[in-house]
Amino acid sequence: MSSLTPKGVPARPPRAWVSPAQLKPKYGSPLSVILSSSPIYYEMEYRGIVMVISDITQINKAREKVELLANLVENAQYDMMFIVNPNGQITECNSLARSSLGYAQSEILGLNMKALLKSDADRGWGGIVDSLELDSKWRGEILPTSKNGNEFTAEMTVSRPVSKEGNRANTICFMRDITERKRAENELAEAWGNAARVEQLERGLKSLEQLSRPPDTALTAQSFGLAPLRQGLPDTFNQMVERYGDLMEIHSAALKSKTKKGGKSWIKLNSSCISPARHRGAG
């Protein structure tokens, strides 16, 4: 206990202080609190101290959630994330955005989004901002440009919250590189197109093969005066050879694709398909 002077002032008056602490109530979980203490003087005489206990349990929980969310955003593996101010300048972004675009933290902060989306007027930042004026969100495919000048295809989702007063807030952007997905979609579309073409060619070849079959007996051929297809129907024969050549070309491309990718060829030639050599012999 501090000794007092004749005027009632402690020899060492307590100082004001603030300190976090854990408060254990009689019931329930411990509370996170801030203890604040300050000495009280009246007419230059020390009277005591006042202490304030502030419960910050909910504040700490909210802070923990914010820190967790910030960690998730910073370490996101698939989406580049940006916070853009009303002037179009990047104020925050995550690690994936920096590494994908080739910028350091000090380089990308303050950079205008127009520098990243400058290849297409409709899909540039100006076009997106115009859309946000009509609606608070936008989504579409864009062609962002990295620091070294390379363009890539990305899918972007943009939202702009509006304050209660109607003021424009910062814009939140999510960008995902879909270059590989677009390449796979194009290859699949090409494969389906080739498959349809092969099917059409095979049907044509079968129909031409039926036309080219010789009579069942030589007697029948002689009776009706039928000539071999190559002599009697030269146009049909030439069309048949041309279609067969197209089919062989597609099959050759499929075999090359099989060799490169180590997969199975998706084209199977019917054993009944004709060949030019067969009819050359028949002629």
Secondary structure, DSSP 8 states (H G I E B T S, - for coil): ---B-TTS-BSS----EEEEEEE--SSSS-EEEEEEEEEEEETTEEEEEEEEEEE-HHHHHHHHHHHHHHHHHHT-SS-EEEEE-TTSBEEEE-HHHHHHHT--HHHHTT-BGGGTS-S-TTTSHHHHHHHHHHSSEEEEEE--B-TTS-B--EEEEEE--B-TT--B--EEEEEEE-HHHHHHHHHHHHHHHHHHHHHHHHHHHHHHHHHH---SSHHHHHHHT---HHHH-HHHHHHHHHHHHHHHHHHHHHHHHHHHH----S----TT---HHHHHHH-
